[in-house]
Amino acid sequence: MPDVSTVHFDVALTNVSLSYRNPAYVGPHIAPEVLVRKQSGRYFVHDPDGESFRPTTDARAPGAEASEVDFRLSHDSYYCDDHALTSVIPDEERENADAPLQPEIDRTEFLTDKILLNMEHRLAGALREPGALPGMDVAAEDTPWDEEAADPPAIVEEARGAILRAVQQPPNVLVLSQSVYTALRHHPKVTERVKYTNSGAVGPGALAELLDVERVLVARAVYNAASPGQEPDMRPIWGVDALLLYVPRRVGLKTVAPVITFAWSQAAGTSRGASVQTWREERRKATMIRVQKYYDRKIAAPGAAYILRNAIA
């Protein structure tokens, strides 16, 4: 453990870390970030019983009291855990590094990507956990999307209705793993319906228009499931599932969001909850570099998301 006095919060490298974004990750697009001043706290859940949508007798006789109605406030809590990874830059590597190698920036991007990978992997695991979200097993209840007899648009429409009933907002984002995206864009029920309006291959934009969402996100991120020292075993983080969601453009008071990322903005030396620190280890003849992020991701409104499991066989 380094002496606190020797640790330097590197603003320039923190900016590198904040700017670095692996485009394969969909987490930042479906789990909007909220900056919080305290590491832990509570947030309100407004009208969890849907009282505002309950028809009520509002006729009032002369001289009588008006019918009294109200709503309930619930709450949940967050705790921004510390997520950090460290790497070492030996003096020998620094002295022998040729352009375009930049040891500090290369390590910052490497460590940042590892933290982002962990965030994506945890998010996919939480949302795909049985019982976490409403959903259906496409393979069991319908024909999988990689079979010609399937009707993917009809299945998505069924999921749309479930979200509308739950949160009174139309879903606007569809997340597809790469294999599910490939099957869907080549499915005859899709190509037949867009052949007169789409001149080329069916891409995310054409699918979004057909399925009545604002965005189709292709989740291309993979993870290595092999143990250290074994041959890499690359697997898709989002498996063979599809995820339909309503995601607000920004999270504020009384907005519905399926997942919220709480980031502790006031942690010492951080920007938006993230920081990069460096210090010297003379015994190792090396510079140490650490990337750190304080955050918590909460499934805030499960009804705003609908998972379609096993969309392809």
C-alpha positions in Angstrom: 0.0 0.0 0.0 1.6 3.3 -1.0 2.1 6.1 1.5 -0.8 8.6 1.0 1.7 11.5 0.7 3.3 9.9 -2.4 0.1 9.4 -4.3 -0.5 11.9 -7.1 -4.0 12.5 -8.6 -3.1 12.9 -12.3 -5.7 15.3 -13.9 -4.4 14.7 -17.4 -4.6 11.0 -17.2 -8.0 11.2 -15.5 -9.2 13.1 -18.6 -7.8 10.3 -20.7 -9.7 7.8 -18.7 -13.0 9.8 -18.8 -12.6 10.3 -22.6 -11.9 6.6 -23.3 -15.0 4.7 -24.3 -15.1 1.3 -25.9 -17.9 1.5 -28.5 -18.8 -2.1 -28.0 -20.4 -1.3 -24.6 -24.1 -0.4 -24.4 -24.2 0.2 -20.6 -23.7 4.0 -20.8 -26.6 4.2 -23.2 -29.1 2.2 -21.1 -28.0 3.0 -17.6 -27.8 6.8 -17.4 -25.4 8.4 -14.9 -26.5 10.5 -12.0 -23.9 12.5 -10.1 -24.3 12.3 -6.3 -22.5 14.4 -3.6 -22.4 11.6 -1.0 -21.1 8.1 -1.3 -24.4 6.7 0.0 -27.9 7.9 0.2 -31.6 7.4 -0.6 -33.7 8.3 -3.6 -37.5 8.4 -3.8 -39.7 6.2 -5.8 -42.7 8.3 -6.8 -46.2 6.7 -6.7 -45.1 3.0 -6.8 -48.8 1.9 -6.7 -49.8 3.8 -9.9 -52.4 5.8 -8.0 -52.2 8.7 -10.5 -53.6 6.3 -13.1 -56.5 5.0 -11.1 -59.9 6.4 -12.2 -61.6 8.1 -9.2 -65.1 9.5 -8.5 -64.6 13.3 -8.6 -68.2 14.5 -8.6 -68.9 16.9 -5.7 -72.3 17.8 -4.4 -73.0 21.5 -3.3 -71.6 22.0 0.2 -69.9 18.6 0.3 -66.2 17.9 0.7 -64.3 16.9 -2.5 -63.1 13.3 -2.6 -59.7 13.1 -1.0 -56.9 11.3 -2.9 -53.2 11.0 -2.5 -50.1 9.0 -3.6 -47.5 7.1 -1.7 -43.7 7.8 -1.7 -41.4 4.9 -1.4 -37.6 5.0 -1.4 -34.5 2.9 -2.2 -30.8 3.4 -1.4 -27.5 3.4 -3.2 -23.9 3.0 -2.2 -21.1 3.9 -4.6 -18.5 1.2 -4.1 -14.9 1.8 -4.9 -13.8 0.0 -8.1 -10.1 0.2 -8.9 -7.3 -1.6 -10.7 -3.6 -1.1 -10.7 -0.7 -1.7 -13.1 3.0 -1.3 -13.1 5.3 0.5 -15.5 8.9 -0.8 -15.0 11.7 1.7 -15.6 13.1 -0.6 -18.3 9.9 -0.5 -20.2 9.7 3.3 -20.0 13.3 3.7 -21.2 12.9 1.3 -24.1 9.4 2.5 -25.2 9.4 3.6 -28.9 6.8 5.8 -30.5 3.8 5.4 -30.7 4.0 3.6 -27.3 3.0 5.9 -24.4 3.2 3.8 -21.2 1.1 6.0 -18.9 -1.7 6.5 -21.5 -1.6 2.9 -22.7 -2.0 1.7 -19.1 -4.7 4.2 -18.3 -6.7 3.0 -21.3 -6.1 -0.6 -20.5 -7.2 -0.3 -16.9 -10.2 1.9 -17.9 -11.3 -0.7 -20.4 -11.1 -3.4 -17.7 -13.3 -1.4 -15.4 -15.8 -0.6 -18.2 -15.8 -4.3 -19.1 -16.6 -5.2 -15.5 -19.4 -2.7 -15.5 -20.9 -4.1 -18.7 -20.6 -7.7 -17.4 -22.2 -6.9 -14.1 -25.0 -4.9 -15.8 -25.8 -7.7 -18.3 -25.7 -10.2 -15.4 -28.1 -8.2 -13.3 -30.6 -7.6 -16.1 -30.4 -11.2 -17.3 -30.9 -12.6 -13.8 -34.1 -14.7 -13.7 -36.8 -12.6 -12.1 -35.0 -9.3 -12.5 -37.2 -8.1 -15.4 -40.5 -9.1 -17.0 -39.8 -11.2 -20.0 -40.4 -14.3 -22.1 -38.3 -17.2 -23.3 -38.6 -16.8 -27.0 -37.3 -20.3 -27.7 -39.9 -21.9 -25.4 -43.0 -19.7 -26.2 -42.3 -18.8 -29.8 -40.2 -19.9 -32.7 -36.6 -18.6 -32.3 -35.6 -15.6 -34.5 -33.1 -17.7 -36.5 -35.9 -19.8 -37.9 -38.0 -18.7 -40.9 -41.3 -19.4 -39.3 -40.6 -16.9 -36.5 -42.3 -13.4 -36.3 -39.8 -11.2 -34.5 -41.7 -7.9 -35.0 -44.8 -9.4 -33.4 -42.8 -10.6 -30.4 -41.3 -7.1 -30.0 -44.7 -5.6 -30.2 -45.9 -7.9 -27.4 -43.0 -6.7 -25.3 -43.8 -3.1 -26.2 -47.3 -3.5 -24.8 -46.0 -4.9 -21.5 -43.7 -1.8 -21.0 -46.5 0.6 -21.9 -48.8 -1.1 -19.3 -46.1 -1.0 -16.7 -44.7 2.5 -17.0 -47.0 4.3 -19.5 -44.0 5.1 -21.7 -43.3 3.6 -25.1 -40.0 1.7 -25.3 -37.4 3.6 -27.3 -34.2 1.4 -27.2 -33.7 -2.2 -28.4 -30.5 -4.0 -27.4 -29.4 -6.9 -29.5 -26.3 -9.1 -29.1 -24.3 -9.4 -32.3 -25.6 -12.9 -33.1 -29.3 -11.9 -32.5 -28.8 -8.7 -34.6 -27.4 -10.8 -37.5 -30.4 -13.2 -37.3 -32.9 -10.4 -37.1 -31.5 -8.3 -40.0 -31.6 -11.3 -42.3 -35.0 -12.7 -41.2 -37.5 -12.8 -44.1 -40.2 -11.2 -41.9 -37.9 -8.2 -41.7 -36.4 -8.1 -45.2 -39.8 -8.4 -46.8 -41.2 -5.5 -44.9 -38.3 -3.1 -45.7 -37.4 -4.1 -49.2 -39.3 -1.2 -50.8 -37.9 1.4 -48.4 -34.3 0.2 -47.8 -31.9 0.0 -50.8 -29.1 -1.8 -49.0 -28.5 -4.2 -46.2 -30.8 -3.9 -43.2 -28.9 -2.0 -40.5 -29.7 -0.6 -37.0 -31.5 2.4 -38.5 -33.9 0.4 -40.7 -34.6 -2.0 -37.8 -35.3 0.9 -35.5 -37.8 2.4 -37.9 -39.5 -1.0 -38.5 -39.7 -1.9 -34.8 -40.8 1.7 -33.8 -37.9 2.5 -31.5 -35.5 5.4 -31.5 -32.3 3.3 -31.4 -31.2 -0.3 -32.0 -28.0 -0.9 -30.1 -25.8 -3.8 -31.1 -24.0 -5.2 -28.0 -20.8 -6.4 -29.5 -18.8 -6.7 -26.3 -17.2 -10.0 -25.4 -15.4 -11.4 -22.4 -12.8 -14.0 -21.9 -14.3 -16.9 -19.9 -11.1 -18.9 -19.8 -9.0 -19.2 -16.6 -5.6 -17.3 -16.6 -3.0 -19.3 -18.6 -5.7 -21.1 -20.7 -6.6 -20.5 -24.4 -8.9 -17.5 -24.7 -12.6 -18.4 -24.6 -14.4 -15.4 -26.0 -18.2 -15.2 -25.3 -20.8 -12.4 -25.9 -21.5 -10.5 -22.7 -25.2 -10.2 -23.6 -25.5 -13.9 -24.7 -28.4 -14.6 -27.2 -31.0 -12.3 -25.6 -32.7 -9.2 -26.7 -33.6 -6.3 -24.4 -36.3 -3.7 -25.0 -36.3 -0.6 -22.8 -37.7 2.8 -22.2 -34.6 5.0 -21.5 -35.2 8.8 -20.7 -32.9 11.3 -22.4 -31.8 12.4 -19.0 -32.6 11.3 -15.5 -34.4 13.9 -13.3 -37.2 14.2 -10.8 -40.2 11.9 -11.5 -38.5 10.4 -14.6 -38.7 6.6 -15.3 -35.4 4.9 -15.9 -34.9 1.1 -15.9 -31.3 1.4 -14.5 -29.6 4.3 -12.9 -25.8 4.6 -12.5 -25.0 6.6 -9.3 -21.5 8.2 -9.5 -19.9 9.8 -6.4 -18.8 13.1 -7.8 -17.3 14.5 -4.6 -14.8 11.7 -3.9 -11.4 13.2 -3.2 -9.4 13.9 -6.4 -12.1 12.6 -8.8 -14.0 13.9 -11.7 -17.4 12.4 -12.2 -16.4 9.8 -9.6 -13.3 8.7 -11.6 -9.6 9.3 -11.0 -6.2 8.2 -12.1 -3.4 8.1 -9.5 0.3 7.5 -9.9 3.1 6.9 -7.4 6.7 5.7 -7.3 7.8 2.3 -6.0 11.6 2.6 -5.7 11.9 -1.0 -4.5 10.5 -2.2 -7.7 12.1 0.5 -9.9 8.7 1.2 -11.3 5.9 3.7 -11.5 2.5 2.5 -10.4 -0.7 3.6 -12.0 -4.3 3.1 -10.6 -7.6 3.8 -12.3 -10.5 4.2 -9.8 -14.3 4.8 -10.1 -16.9 5.1 -7.4 -20.4 4.0 -8.7 -23.5 1.9 -8.0 -25.9 0.7 -10.6 -29.5 0.1 -9.5 -32.4 -1.4 -11.3 -34.8 1.4 -10.5 -37.9 0.7 -12.7 -38.0 -3.0 -13.7 -41.2 -2.4 -15.7 -39.4 -0.1 -18.1 -37.4 -3.0 -19.5 -38.5 -6.3 -21.0 -36.1 -9.2 -21.7 -36.5 -11.6 -24.5 -34.5 -14.7 -23.5 -32.9 -17.1 -26.0 -34.0 -15.0 -29.0 -32.0 -17.4 -31.2 -31.4 -21.1 -30.7 
